[in-house]
Every structure is written in structure tokens, then in C-alpha cells.
Amino acid sequence: MPQNLSRLSKSKTDPFIQYIIYTFHHDNECPDMTARWQKHSVESCPNKACVLARTLYETGEYAKIEISRLIYDRNKKPIHKQCVNVIQKSQNIEINALGVLSAAMICAAAAFSVALFLTGA
């Protein structure tokens, strides 16, 4: 569980805080970028928001799920909105050993060719 999500789930229910869950649709479902984000639900309990967001993401229907915290003042006016967590597929690029070895061999061959050309042999 990400650090900010675990910190969120340890929070207690506060009458002046709401957790809003937004869903982000996949590219092919909605061509308009602004229409791809939709407000799904509002929770007062951070634990329920975390569980619901994880459940929605695991269905595979959405590309991303965002949990935002909306803080109200005593008059129920929103005073601060903050994105607490975004659940999405990791976009890290994995480089395997074969790819690194191939790149190193190409570089070595190029360096050898340049050295051979410069020495005139």
C-alpha cells in the first residue's frame, strides 16, 4: 500500500472532510480528455474511500482512480481540495539484461570502428 494511502486510511472520520473518488476512463472509451474524468462517489470515512478506490481499480474498467480530500470550514464552505492518492498502472520501463548487453556490444563495435578509422589501419 502506498505511503500516502496508508496514512489516509489511519485517519479518523471528520465532519468537515470529505473524500471524493474520481474515475478516469481508458482512451478508447471517451475521446474528449475532460470527459474522461468523472466523479464517482463521496465518502466521509477515509477507510471506505481507500477500499472503494482499490476495488474500482481492480475491476479493470478504469485507467486511473483518484482520491481527493475536500476540507470544509464550519459554515460548510469548501476551503481546500487536495489530491491524496492516484491508483494507476505503474509506468516504469523495465530494461532486461539482454537489452543492456546488446546496447553495450553495439557501442563497443562503434568505438572499435572509429578507433580503427582514426589510426588508419
C-alpha positions as CSV (number, residue, x, y, z in Angstrom):
1,M,0.0,0.0,0.0
2,P,1.5,3.4,-0.9
3,Q,2.6,5.6,1.9
4,N,0.1,8.4,1.4
5,L,-2.7,5.8,1.1
6,S,-1.8,4.1,4.3
7,R,-1.6,7.5,6.1
8,L,-5.0,8.3,4.7
9,S,-6.5,5.0,6.0
10,K,-5.3,5.7,9.5
11,S,-7.2,9.0,9.6
12,K,-10.4,9.2,11.6
13,T,-13.8,10.4,10.2
14,D,-14.1,14.2,10.4
15,P,-17.4,16.0,9.8
16,F,-15.6,18.8,7.9
17,I,-13.7,16.5,5.5
18,Q,-15.0,14.5,2.5
19,Y,-13.1,12.1,0.3
20,I,-14.1,12.3,-3.3
21,I,-13.4,9.4,-5.7
22,Y,-12.8,10.3,-9.4
23,T,-12.5,7.7,-12.1
24,F,-10.5,8.1,-15.3
25,H,-11.7,6.2,-18.3
26,H,-9.5,4.4,-20.8
27,D,-8.5,6.3,-24.0
28,N,-10.8,4.4,-26.4
29,E,-14.0,5.0,-24.3
30,C,-14.0,8.7,-24.3
31,P,-12.0,10.8,-26.9
32,D,-12.5,14.1,-25.1
33,M,-9.9,14.4,-22.3
34,T,-12.1,16.4,-20.0
35,A,-14.9,14.0,-20.2
36,R,-12.7,11.1,-19.2
37,W,-12.6,12.1,-15.5
38,Q,-15.9,11.5,-13.7
39,K,-16.8,12.0,-10.1
40,H,-17.8,8.5,-8.8
41,S,-18.7,9.0,-5.2
42,V,-18.1,10.9,-2.0
43,E,-17.2,9.2,1.3
44,S,-16.8,10.7,4.8
45,C,-14.6,7.8,6.0
46,P,-11.1,7.6,4.6
47,N,-11.0,3.8,5.1
48,K,-14.2,3.3,2.9
49,A,-12.7,5.7,0.3
50,C,-9.5,3.6,0.1
51,V,-11.3,0.3,-0.1
52,L,-13.7,1.6,-2.8
53,A,-11.0,3.1,-4.9
54,R,-8.9,-0.1,-4.8
55,T,-12.0,-2.2,-5.7
56,L,-12.9,0.1,-8.6
57,Y,-9.3,0.0,-10.0
58,E,-9.2,-3.8,-9.7
59,T,-12.3,-4.2,-11.9
60,G,-10.2,-3.0,-14.9
61,E,-12.9,-0.7,-16.1
62,Y,-10.8,2.5,-15.4
63,A,-7.3,3.6,-16.2
64,K,-6.9,5.6,-13.0
65,I,-8.7,6.2,-9.8
66,E,-8.1,9.4,-7.8
67,I,-8.9,10.1,-4.2
68,S,-9.2,13.8,-3.3
69,R,-9.7,15.3,0.1
70,L,-12.1,18.3,0.4
71,I,-11.9,20.3,3.6
72,Y,-14.8,22.5,4.7
73,D,-15.0,25.3,7.2
74,R,-17.6,25.4,9.9
75,N,-20.1,27.0,7.5
76,K,-19.8,24.0,5.1
77,K,-17.9,26.1,2.5
78,P,-15.1,24.2,0.8
79,I,-11.7,25.8,1.7
80,H,-9.1,23.3,0.5
81,K,-9.0,20.5,-2.0
82,Q,-6.0,18.1,-2.2
83,C,-5.3,15.0,-4.3
84,V,-4.4,12.3,-1.7
85,N,-3.7,9.4,-3.9
86,V,-3.8,8.2,-7.5
87,I,-4.1,4.5,-8.2
88,Q,-2.8,3.5,-11.7
89,K,-0.7,1.0,-13.5
90,S,3.0,1.6,-12.9
91,Q,4.6,3.2,-15.9
92,N,8.2,2.1,-15.1
93,I,10.1,0.8,-18.1
94,E,11.8,-2.5,-17.4
95,I,15.2,-3.0,-19.0
96,N,16.4,-6.6,-19.2
97,A,19.9,-7.8,-19.2
98,L,19.8,-8.8,-22.9
99,G,18.9,-5.3,-23.9
100,V,21.7,-3.7,-21.9
101,L,24.2,-6.3,-23.3
102,S,23.1,-5.6,-26.8
103,A,23.4,-1.9,-26.4
104,A,26.9,-2.3,-24.9
105,M,28.0,-4.5,-27.8
106,I,26.8,-2.0,-30.4
107,C,28.7,0.8,-28.6
108,A,31.9,-1.3,-28.4
109,A,31.7,-2.1,-32.1
110,A,31.2,1.6,-33.0
111,A,34.1,2.6,-30.8
112,F,36.3,0.0,-32.3
113,S,35.3,1.1,-35.8
114,V,36.1,4.8,-35.0
115,A,39.5,3.9,-33.5
116,L,40.4,1.7,-36.5
117,F,39.4,4.6,-38.8
118,L,41.4,7.2,-36.9
119,T,44.6,5.1,-36.8
120,G,44.4,4.5,-40.5
121,A,44.9,0.8,-40.2
